[in-house]
Amino acid sequence: MSFVKPREFVSGGGRGLTVRGRVLAKRHVKIKDQFFTETHLVCEAGLKGLIHIGSWRDQAVRLNRDAATDSVIDLTGLRILPMGDKAQYQVSELDVFVQVFQNVTIALVAPEDVPASLPAFLPHVDLDHVKDYMGKSQQVNVAAHFLDLEAARTTTNGSRVAKAWLVSGTTRISISIWHGCIPAAQTVTPGEVTFCTRLTLKAGPDNTVELNTSKASEFLAPPLLLGRQVMDGTPSLCTTSLTTISHVYTRADYATEPAKLVTLASLAGTVVPGQARELSGLYVVHHVLVLGLAPLGSNEALYYEACETCKKKLDPGATCPDHPASGRSPWFLTNVTIADATTTATATAIGKVVET
């Protein structure tokens, strides 16, 4: 039997053709009461050597049942479709994918019939070349040392995220780990080599880049040879000897930052209600008189208890879900009416209460 390679696929074709490959990066979920299964069939080495496969409803259940992860299968009677905007869900460089319908046959290949040249793992991208994939919608896999995992925090929209760093060779890149991927990341031993799958790229300031997990991302033990290559090719994990290609965010110390001296009238005149602020930098106004304080809303108090670590507002008696061991401290958040020799204005003030 002859087998077609993914790089030979043409949109609209596939009938009567058979492709053989290894099932990797499979995900079986329920979306709006309908089952969905997606996977990658790895047929040969390289990012053009694997094809993204998807199926819905009963065929999703069949694909999930008959195509176990790491098994080698033959698919016959394919339906090859253009990838379009679905490219964001695949790690292949191809512009087509395969959808499994009722007429597609799935046959398990016996171990003795599996070709020795068939890759056992997903293709990966070296951190030194990860910037080459900026502007492409596909996902990437990387193998690297896993370092400096921060405690997970909750963002303003309620999402949970944790930050870490990946190091390979002389390159260091940050990775944001979202939602359901956090428990898996927390099991990785700091400093060990891990294989991170199905990551997305995000551009940062000043031509920097960072990685983000997707819903399908995993943190796996790499093949022995790949793990050894990463360890042998990484001379040091010391930050000072690495090239950091991600933006390093630091909290500004406003007490030491230079500020522009202005009057309250000139500062207030730059703010136009209903439009985006064009203010940048720091300003200082001398000889300001505080005329009064008022809560932000009718149901708000001037003071609240917050987490010592992340400053998140806490209910009475509650602990911070992101930092349960952290203490509590009193903070104020208020509208303050101020005046100088030029005008009167209202501003929002926030800060830590230093005396109680």
N, C-alpha and C positions, 0 to 999 in steps of 0.2 A: 504494500500500500504506500502511495506517495502522500506526503504531507506538505501543505502550503505554509509559508512563513508569514508572520504578521506584516513584515515590510512589503509583502506582495499584495496585501489586501487593497481592494478598490471598492469605494462606496457603491452599494447596490448589488455587489456580487456576493459570492459565498455559497450559492446553492450547489450541492454535490461535493463541495470541498471539505477536507478533513484537516484539522490543525491539532497537533499534539503539544502539550505543555504541562508545566507544573503549576498547581493552584497555590497562589500566595496572596497575602493581604486581603483576605476575604472578610466581608462584613455582611451580617444578616440582621435586619432591623424591621420594625413595623412603623410605617409612616402613614398617618391618617387612616388607620384601620386596614392598611394594605401592606403585605409583606414585600420587602425589597432586598435583593441580594446582589452584591457587587463583588468582583474579585479581579485579579490580574492573572492571566495565563502566561507564564514565562516560557518561551519557546527557544530562545537563543540569547547569547550574551548581548549586552548593550541596551540603550534606552529605546531602540527600535525593534528589539527582540521580544517584546511582550505586548499583550493586547488587553484592553480594559473590557470586562464583560459585565453586563447588567441584565436583570430580569425582575419582573413584577408578579405579584399574586401567586397562583399555583406554580408557575414556572420558577419563581423565586424559591419556593419551598423545595421543588425538585432539584434545583441547582445546589442549594444548601445541603441537601441530603446526599446527593450522588457525587458531589465534588468536594471532598474533604480537604482541608488545608494541608498542604505539602504532598498531596496525592498527584499522580500523573494521569491525565485523562486524554481521550480523543474526543473532539467535538466535530460532528458531521452535520451538514445542512445549515450552515451558519447564515445569519442575516447581518450584513456589514452595513453600518450606517455612519453618516458624517458625525464627527464628535461635536462640532460647534462649541457652544458655551459649556458643554459638559467636560471640556478639557481640564477644567479646574479640579476635577475629581480623579485624575489619572496621573501616573508617573511615567507613562510611555510618551515618546515624542511623536507618535503617530497622530494623524488627524481623523482617524476612524475608530469605531468601537464595535463590539459584537453584542447583539441582543439575543437572548435565548427564548425561542418560542416553542410551541408544542411539537413541531416537526424536527427539532434539533435532538440528535441522539448524543448521549453522554456515556462513554465507555471507559471503565477503569483499565489502565495499562498494568500488566503484571510486572513485578520488580525486575525480572530477568530481561524484559523487553525495553526497559528504560535506557535510552542512549547515555553513554558516559559523558557526552558533551553537554547534556542538558543542565543549565545552571540550577543550583540548589537554593539560591537566594535572589532577592530583588537586586537590580543594579543600583549603584549608589553614585553620588556626586561628591567629589573632593571639596573640602571647604575652601581650598585655594581657588576653585573655579565656580563657586556657588553664585557669584555675582553675574556670571554669564547667563543665568536663568532668570534674571530680573526682566520683567516685561513679558515673560511667557506665563501662560496661565496654569501650566502643569505643576504638579507637586514634585517634591524631590525626597530622596532617601539619603541619609548621611550616616557615616560611622565615625565616632569621635569620643574622646574622653568627656565624661559628664561631671561638671563641677558647679559648686556654689549654688545649690538649689535654695531659693528663699522660701520662707513660709508663705502659703497661699493667702491672698487677700481678696476682698470683695470690691469690685469696681462700683462706680456710681449707678450703673444700670443693673446691678445685681449679679453680674457674672463673676465667677471665681477664676483667678489666674495666679500662676506662680512663675517666677523668672529663674533661669539657670544659664550657664555658659557651656558651650561645646568647644573643645580644643582638638585640633588635628594638625600635624605638621607644625608650622609656625603661625597658624591662624586661629583666632578666637572670635566666636560669634555668639550673640545672645539668642535665647529661645524663650518664647512665651508659651507656657503650658496651660491650656484652658480646660475647665470643666472636668469631664470624665477622665481625661488623661492624667490628672494630677496624682491619683493613687498609684498608678503604674510608675510614674516618675519618682515617687517617694520610695520605691523599692530598689532603685538603682544605687549601688554603692558609690559614694563620691570618689571620683578619680578613675573609675573603671571605664572600659570602652563599651559603649552601647550602640546598637543599630537603631536609629530613629527613622521611622517610616512615615511617608505621606505627609510631609511638612509643606507649608506654604511660605512664600517669601514676601516680606513687607519692606518697602523702602523707608529709610529714616533720613534725618537731616544730614546735610553735608556729605551726600553720596555714600551714606552708610546703609546697611541692610540688616534685618533680623529675621529669624525663623519663627513660625507660629505652628502649633499643632492644629490638625484638623480633627473632625469627629472620628476619623478612621485611623488616626496615628497610633503607633505602638512603640514601646521601648523594649527591644529584643536583645538577646545575647548574640553577638556577631559570629559568623563562622570563624573557626580557629585561625585560618590563614589570614583573613581580613583583620581580625583583632590583633594579630601579631604584626601585620603591616602598619597599622595605626600606631601601635606602641613603639615599634622600631623607628617610625618616621617622625615621632614627636620628641625632640631632644629635651624639652623642658615644659613644665606646666606653670612656670613662674610668669606672672602677667607681664613683667617688664621685658621679657624676652620674646613676647608674642606680638603679632600684628593684629590689632582689634579692628574688625570691619563693621562693628555695630556701634551705635551711639551710646556713650556712657552717660546716663542721666544722673545728675547730682542736684541736691537741694541747695538753692542759693542762700547764702548768708547775707540777708539784706542789711545787717548792721555794718558790714564791711564794704558793701557795694557803693560805688559813687552815685550820688543823686544830684539832680538839677534843682537849683533854688528858684521857686516860682511863687507868685501870689495865688491866693485861693481863687480869685476871679479869673485869672488866665488859665488855671488848671480846669476850672469848671466850664470855661468857654470852649474847651476842646471836646467836651462830651455832648453828643447829639442824641437825644432820646430816640429809640427805635432804629438806630443805625449801629453798625459794628464799630467798636472803639478803635481808634488809630493810635492810642497811647502805647508807648513802648519805653522801657527803662524805668527808673525810679525818680520820684520827685519829692522835694521837701518844702513844706510851708512853715515859716517861722511865726511865732507869736499868735498862736491859735487859741481861741477861747471856746471851751465846750459849753454849749447852751442847754443841752438836754439829751437824754437817752430814751429810746423807745424800742419795744420788741419788734421783730420783723413782721409778725402777724398778730392778730387778736388772740390766737390760741398759743402763742409762743412765749417762753420765758426769756429773761435776759441771760440766764446762766444755764448750763447743762453739764452733765458728767460725760467724759469722753475717755476712750482707750488711750493709755499713755503712749502706745507705740504708733498707732495709725490715726489717732484723733477722731475716730468714728464716734458719733453720738450713741450713748447707751441708755437703755431703759433702766429705771430704778432696780437695783439688785441684779442686773444682768451682767454677763461677762462677754467680752468681745469674741465672736465666733472664729475670727482669724488669729487672735492672740489671747487664748484663754488664760495664760499665765501672767499676762500684763496687768498692771494696776489701773486705777481710775484717777482722773484728775479733773478739777473744775475748770470750765472754759466759759467765756462770754461771747455772745453773738448778738449784735444789736445795731440798730440805726442810731447814728450819733449826729446831732446838729452842731456844726462848728462855724466859727466866724473869725475873720481877721479884719484888717483895716479896709479891705476892698469889697468884701461881700460875705454873704452867709450861704452855707451849703449843707446838704445832708449826705452822709457817707455810711457805708456798712463797715463795722469794725469787728474783728475777731481776734481773740488772743487768750492766753492762759492766765488764769487768776493766780497772782503771786501771793496774795494775802487773803485769808478768809476770816 
